[in-house]
Amino acid sequence: MVRIRILLLAALLLGLLLPGAGVVVAQTGAVAPAINGPDDPAELEAFLDELFARDMEEHHIAGAAISVVKDGELVLAKGYGYADLENGIPVDPEQTGFLIGSVTKLFTLTPT
């Protein structure tokens, strides 16, 4: 449950920070309002690095991945932590899949 909250929090924060973006949660259909945020990919990455480092440490999360798309273009795709902690295999945002709870749920960031 904590992992779902962290992923939802990250998705909502991105929806609030990215210009012209709204967060859609497939299960509920909820949409967060769009507010201007960082236009610079480096600024976005720095924000996410801090967010993921803090929350992964606090909640003992081994790995996470995020992809941010704006205006149909990939702005950032990055993995954090490990896909396989025992073998030290890092998260690859293009290859690593995550199951959330007993049923995989979809969180999608979409431009509005």
C-alpha positions in Angstrom: 0.0 0.0 0.0 2.9 2.4 0.8 4.4 1.8 -2.7 1.1 2.6 -4.3 0.9 5.9 -2.3 4.5 6.8 -3.3 3.9 6.2 -7.0 0.6 8.1 -6.9 2.3 10.9 -5.0 5.1 11.1 -7.6 2.5 11.0 -10.5 0.4 13.8 -8.8 3.5 15.9 -8.2 4.5 15.6 -11.8 1.0 16.6 -12.9 1.3 19.7 -10.8 4.8 20.6 -11.9 4.8 20.0 -15.6 3.3 22.7 -17.8 0.1 21.6 -19.6 0.1 18.1 -17.9 -2.6 16.3 -16.1 -2.3 13.0 -14.2 -4.8 10.3 -15.1 -5.3 7.4 -12.7 -6.8 4.6 -14.8 -8.6 3.0 -12.0 -10.5 6.1 -10.8 -10.3 8.4 -13.8 -9.2 11.2 -11.5 -7.4 14.1 -13.2 -5.1 16.6 -11.3 -5.1 20.2 -12.4 -2.3 21.4 -14.6 0.0 24.1 -13.1 3.2 25.5 -14.7 6.4 23.8 -13.5 10.0 23.2 -14.7 10.6 23.4 -18.4 14.2 22.3 -18.2 14.7 18.5 -18.3 17.7 18.8 -16.0 15.7 20.7 -13.4 13.0 18.0 -13.6 15.6 15.3 -13.2 17.1 17.0 -10.2 13.7 17.3 -8.6 12.9 13.6 -9.2 16.4 12.4 -8.0 15.7 14.1 -4.7 12.1 12.9 -4.4 13.0 9.3 -5.2 16.1 9.2 -3.1 14.2 10.5 0.0 11.1 8.4 -0.5 12.9 5.2 -1.4 15.1 5.5 1.7 12.2 6.4 4.0 9.9 3.5 2.8 12.6 0.9 2.1 11.9 0.6 -1.6 14.5 -1.3 -3.6 13.7 0.2 -7.0 11.5 2.4 -9.1 11.2 3.8 -12.6 9.6 6.8 -14.2 9.0 8.1 -17.7 7.8 11.6 -18.4 6.3 12.6 -21.7 5.5 16.1 -22.8 3.9 17.1 -26.1 4.3 13.5 -27.3 8.1 13.6 -26.7 9.9 11.6 -24.1 11.4 14.2 -21.7 12.9 11.8 -19.1 13.1 8.0 -18.5 15.1 7.0 -15.5 15.5 4.0 -13.1 16.2 4.3 -9.5 17.6 1.6 -7.2 17.6 -2.1 -8.1 15.4 -4.4 -10.1 17.2 -7.3 -8.4 18.6 -6.3 -5.1 20.3 -9.7 -4.4 22.3 -9.6 -7.7 22.8 -5.8 -7.8 20.9 -5.4 -11.1 19.9 -1.8 -11.5 16.4 -0.7 -12.7 16.3 -0.1 -16.4 13.3 2.2 -17.2 13.0 0.6 -20.7 13.1 -3.0 -19.5 12.1 -3.3 -15.8 8.5 -4.0 -15.0 6.8 -3.5 -11.6 3.8 -5.2 -10.1 2.0 -3.1 -7.6 0.2 -5.1 -5.0 -1.6 -8.2 -6.1 -2.9 -6.6 -9.3 -0.8 -4.3 -11.6 -2.4 -0.9 -11.8 -1.6 1.7 -14.5 -0.5 5.3 -13.7 -0.2 7.4 -16.8 1.0 11.0 -17.2 -0.6 12.5 -20.2 -0.4 15.9 -21.8 -3.6 17.9 -21.9 
